[in-house]
């Protein structure tokens, strides 16, 4: 009887120890292990990052980093972290977290618009995905790539259509460029190509002219009218004489694209640059900025009219006064110049 009691006691003790062991294993794997109060937190795993980098990001987010490490090792994640952006939700277990890090790379929204140079575009993109600005600029300017798609370097900015796109955070510079080429080709559908032919313009010329329209007016509803003016001038072989192209030429000459120029002076019109549309006929060799879709479509769907000139309207900020004759334009221009002088706008 005594031996029987000992055996039962040992069995019970073994069961208890086993249950404790099972409970600890269960807790380590399946019990909630997050320590943050928000509904979710994010971690970003760089390409080629070691497990230690992932661990360091997770440590302040978890109650027990040690149990996470053990589960990650058991499930084989610790030896092969995967790059990307991952969402860690409140109440997740170590098992949930490892599964998330293995297979749930979350896309990010990448947005850009109105960048004036490839370098500024690269900086904007680098703030949103893993690729750095240096690698992005190299990809944008890659001559072999540009030659393969029949783009000149001055036209390269026009390949990037401003919008919001979904990318994985760990997208490389090359992958970003390839995706944007696909978006560019998708943008230039048959309808837009037909409209470009109607205006007797190539895709590159549409983008370059749209950039001027973009810079001339921030009023979307006025852009088709401004585009109509420039197309009228092109048809009559009249110089475009667009002030934004002169400003761009001055900035390009100095290399300082952040220079603020509120007033174009007569001496500025003498700068010898293919972007100076007071000196050189036709459309500049490339866009002076990144045109948005409304400016592009304004060139493709211009307002039909007989205007050849326009100048800022001092009575309607942001809008312009349009005229059919040089005499009327000069009268409007005098009004605007007098206003500038009263405002002491000298540059």
VOGU-3710 file (C-alpha; in Angstrom, 3 decimals, decimal comma):
1> xxxxxxxxxx> 0,000/0,000/0,000  2,830/2,384/0,928  4,669/1,738/-2,350  1,432/2,305/-4,244  1,020/5,709/-2,636  4,579/6,641/-3,575  3,981/5,628/-7,183  0,759/7,651/-7,327  2,515/10,644/-5,783  5,347/10,414/-8,307
11> xxxxxxxxxx> 2,859/10,134/-11,161  0,911/13,118/-9,895  4,122/15,108/-9,527  5,121/14,129/-13,052  1,743/15,203/-14,364  2,025/18,530/-12,548  5,551/19,101/-13,845  4,391/18,141/-17,327  1,431/20,475/-17,128  3,666/23,305/-15,948
21> xxxxxxxxxx> 6,067/22,590/-18,814  3,222/22,462/-21,339  1,773/25,667/-19,905  5,096/27,441/-20,231  5,505/26,232/-23,803  1,950/27,254/-24,635  2,455/30,648/-22,997  5,721/31,232/-24,839  4,142/30,395/-28,187  0,477/31,371/-28,018
31> xxxxxxxxxx> -0,060/33,840/-25,151  -0,255/37,591/-25,958  3,219/39,157/-25,786  2,779/42,771/-26,896  3,547/45,660/-24,548  2,246/48,687/-26,468  -1,099/50,434/-25,967  -1,880/51,408/-29,561  -3,838/49,016/-31,754  -0,784/48,310/-33,889
41> xxxxxxxxxx> 2,902/49,079/-34,300  5,203/48,890/-37,331  8,667/47,535/-37,877  10,811/47,886/-40,985  13,246/45,121/-41,851  16,024/46,185/-44,214  17,209/43,976/-47,056  19,840/41,564/-45,705  19,235/42,653/-42,114  20,399/40,185/-39,420
51> xxxxxxxxxx> 17,970/38,833/-36,851  19,512/41,110/-34,233  18,165/44,166/-36,069  14,660/42,726/-35,968  15,086/41,839/-32,296  16,196/45,385/-31,439  13,106/46,870/-33,094  10,783/44,435/-31,348  12,271/44,604/-27,853  10,460/47,801/-26,748
61> xxxxxxxxxx> 7,207/46,454/-28,219  7,156/43,083/-26,417  6,698/41,959/-22,828  9,250/39,185/-23,128  11,820/39,366/-25,910  13,441/36,137/-24,755  10,417/33,960/-25,481  10,063/35,595/-28,875  13,679/34,747/-29,707  13,136/31,095/-28,788
71> xxxxxxxxxx> 9,993/30,810/-30,907  11,718/32,579/-33,816  14,599/30,111/-33,614  12,287/27,080/-33,383  10,286/28,218/-36,423  13,435/28,928/-38,464  12,821/32,667/-38,790  15,893/33,785/-36,868  18,198/32,456/-39,572  16,400/34,132/-42,495
81> xxxxxxxxxx> 14,623/37,439/-41,742  12,628/38,807/-44,667  12,789/42,471/-45,683  9,676/44,626/-45,611  7,217/46,582/-43,509  5,259/44,569/-40,974  2,251/45,376/-38,802  2,399/44,042/-35,247  -1,075/44,141/-33,717  -1,889/44,554/-30,053
91> xxxxxxxxxx> -2,381/41,188/-28,323  -0,375/39,156/-30,832  1,431/36,055/-29,595  5,005/35,153/-30,468  3,623/32,648/-32,958  1,483/35,349/-34,593  4,423/37,757/-34,730  6,773/35,242/-36,335  4,134/34,244/-38,874  3,583/37,918/-39,685
101> xxxxxxxxxx> 7,298/38,547/-40,145  7,610/35,521/-42,402  4,770/36,157/-44,827  2,866/39,413/-44,349  4,934/42,141/-45,949  2,562/45,130/-45,947  2,438/47,517/-48,943  2,982/51,241/-48,396  1,413/54,170/-50,236  4,000/56,089/-52,229
111> xxxxxxxxxx> 2,955/59,561/-53,371  4,768/62,267/-55,295  3,887/65,337/-57,341  5,376/68,498/-58,811  9,025/67,596/-58,236  11,284/69,899/-60,238  14,295/67,614/-60,717  15,152/63,926/-60,673  17,159/64,560/-57,503  14,139/66,016/-55,729
121> xxxxxxxxxx> 12,002/63,135/-56,922  14,582/60,688/-55,570  14,562/62,437/-52,203  10,779/62,279/-52,055  10,709/58,567/-52,902  13,596/57,681/-50,573  11,553/59,041/-47,667  8,855/56,452/-48,406  10,663/53,222/-49,396  13,930/51,497/-48,529
131> xxxxxxxxxx> 15,867/52,569/-51,631  18,124/55,571/-50,933  18,185/58,721/-53,021  21,625/58,033/-54,504  20,601/54,659/-55,932  17,342/56,158/-57,177  19,073/58,999/-59,038  21,478/56,498/-60,594  18,531/54,392/-61,757  16,692/57,444/-63,111
141> xxxxxxxxxx> 19,712/58,677/-65,068  20,955/55,277/-66,263  21,818/55,961/-69,910  21,394/52,352/-71,030  17,892/52,305/-69,575  16,959/55,675/-71,104  18,305/54,603/-74,489  16,293/51,374/-74,303  13,041/53,314/-73,910  14,104/56,066/-76,350
151> xxxxxxxxxx> 14,229/58,813/-73,732  16,757/61,632/-73,585  18,043/62,532/-70,130  16,304/65,913/-70,271  13,014/64,057/-70,810  13,509/61,528/-67,992  11,440/63,390/-65,397  8,406/63,042/-67,664  8,368/59,263/-67,210  7,123/59,595/-63,624
161> xxxxxxxxxx> 3,391/60,291/-63,535  2,412/62,003/-60,255  -0,043/59,941/-58,242  -0,277/57,564/-55,286  0,947/54,017/-55,822  1,264/50,882/-53,703  4,762/49,477/-53,267  6,403/47,125/-50,834  8,631/49,173/-48,538  11,695/47,116/-49,491
171> xxxxxxxxxx> 11,349/47,994/-53,209  14,736/48,599/-54,842  15,582/51,614/-57,006  15,541/49,459/-60,146  12,189/47,892/-59,249  10,708/51,323/-58,553  11,902/52,568/-61,942  10,524/49,518/-63,772  7,151/49,850/-62,080  6,941/53,540/-62,991
181> xxxxxxxxxx> 7,717/52,722/-66,627  4,739/50,332/-66,608  2,569/53,075/-65,079  3,783/55,512/-67,739  2,884/53,072/-70,516  -0,501/52,441/-68,898  -1,121/56,197/-68,617  -0,452/56,687/-72,315  -3,471/54,740/-73,478  -4,867/54,913/-77,003
191> xxxxxxxxxx> -7,160/57,821/-76,178  -4,317/60,007/-74,886  -2,043/58,996/-77,747  -4,770/59,960/-80,219  -5,206/63,327/-78,499  -1,455/63,960/-78,703  -1,501/63,227/-82,419  -4,423/65,629/-82,803  -2,258/68,373/-81,282  0,673/67,274/-83,486
201> xxxxxxxxxx> 2,773/66,558/-80,398  4,877/63,640/-79,227  4,447/62,255/-75,709  7,653/64,004/-74,636  6,425/67,323/-76,056  3,103/66,955/-74,255  4,924/66,446/-70,952  7,243/69,410/-71,561  4,384/71,728/-72,510  2,242/70,475/-69,615
211> xxxxxxxxxx> 5,070/71,372/-67,232  4,920/74,972/-68,466  1,139/75,030/-68,030  1,602/73,589/-64,538  3,994/76,385/-63,603  1,936/79,139/-65,217  -1,228/78,503/-63,237  -2,130/76,617/-60,094  -5,804/76,940/-61,023  -6,816/73,604/-62,503
221> xxxxxxxxxx> -9,878/75,080/-64,203  -7,679/77,615/-66,025  -5,125/75,143/-67,361  -6,998/74,201/-70,578  -7,174/77,891/-71,481  -3,461/78,445/-70,830  -2,646/75,317/-72,826  -4,785/76,714/-75,666  -2,685/79,887/-75,724  0,570/77,990/-76,121
231> xxxxxxxxxx> -0,836/75,680/-78,762  -2,128/78,708/-80,689  1,359/80,220/-80,571  2,979/76,985/-81,718  0,619/76,765/-84,689  1,549/80,318/-85,698  5,282/79,724/-85,123  5,320/82,370/-82,396  7,817/82,066/-79,540  6,157/80,658/-76,429
241> xxxxxxxxxx> 7,727/83,398/-74,249  6,870/81,584/-71,015  8,381/83,166/-67,901  8,605/79,838/-66,005  11,028/78,533/-68,650  13,310/81,516/-68,065  13,199/80,934/-64,308  14,084/77,291/-64,900  16,950/78,269/-67,216  18,348/80,603/-64,546
251> xxxxxxxxxx> 18,119/77,909/-61,877  19,637/75,299/-64,156  22,503/77,669/-64,948  23,334/78,211/-61,261  22,456/74,696/-60,146  20,315/76,149/-57,365  16,765/74,970/-57,998  15,543/76,474/-54,723  16,161/80,067/-55,830  12,969/82,108/-55,434
261> xxxxxxxxxx> 12,290/84,354/-58,441  8,982/86,222/-58,277  9,672/88,617/-61,137  11,429/87,962/-64,439  13,538/90,934/-65,516  14,411/91,987/-69,070  18,045/91,015/-68,487  16,922/87,494/-67,585  15,448/87,070/-71,041  18,967/87,126/-72,509
271> xxxxxxxxxx> 20,132/83,900/-70,871  21,362/81,534/-73,574  19,572/78,300/-72,801  17,408/75,956/-74,886  14,882/76,346/-72,070  14,603/80,097/-72,657  11,447/80,263/-74,753  11,979/83,994/-75,321  15,087/83,081/-77,314  14,422/79,615/-78,732
281> xxxxxxxxxx> 11,359/78,601/-80,706  9,186/75,605/-79,954  8,869/73,445/-76,890  11,863/73,085/-74,525  13,896/69,853/-74,653  12,297/68,511/-71,487  9,871/69,323/-68,682  10,843/72,212/-66,401  8,981/70,443/-63,589  6,854/67,378/-63,080
291> xxxxxxxxxx> 3,383/68,133/-64,506  0,415/66,605/-62,769  -2,338/64,787/-64,623  -4,600/67,846/-64,830  -1,864/69,797/-66,640  -1,159/66,904/-69,024  -4,817/66,488/-69,846  -5,136/70,257/-70,314  -2,610/70,026/-73,152  -4,434/67,030/-74,603
301> xxxxxxxxxx> -7,844/68,721/-74,225  -7,109/72,465/-74,586  -9,740/75,132/-74,691  -10,361/76,351/-78,223  -10,081/80,115/-78,481  -8,230/82,929/-80,255  -6,064/84,082/-77,347  -2,311/84,489/-77,857  -1,351/86,311/-74,667  -2,042/86,305/-70,948
311> xxxxxxxxxx> -0,781/88,022/-67,817  -1,612/87,697/-64,124  -4,941/89,219/-63,095  -4,415/91,456/-60,062  -8,127/91,374/-59,288  -8,409/87,583/-59,278  -5,391/86,106/-57,488  -4,132/82,983/-59,200  -5,961/83,698/-62,447  -4,913/85,537/-65,605
321> xxxxxxxxxx> -6,205/88,075/-68,105  -6,206/86,759/-71,660  -6,007/88,790/-74,839  -6,114/88,248/-78,575  -3,992/91,231/-79,600  -0,583/92,497/-78,546  -2,032/95,972/-77,900  -4,528/94,589/-75,385  -1,868/92,413/-73,827  0,490/95,347/-73,368
331> xxxxxxxxxx> -2,276/97,304/-71,620  -2,897/94,350/-69,279  0,828/93,952/-68,741  1,274/97,608/-67,776  -1,436/97,197/-65,160  0,318/94,152/-63,743  3,802/95,738/-63,775  2,466/98,839/-61,979  0,979/96,554/-59,342  4,314/94,727/-58,928
341> xxxxxxx> 6,095/98,037/-58,484  3,642/99,139/-55,821  4,211/95,837/-54,018  7,997/96,373/-54,229  8,445/93,049/-55,989  11,827/93,566/-57,589  12,936/89,933/-57,970
//
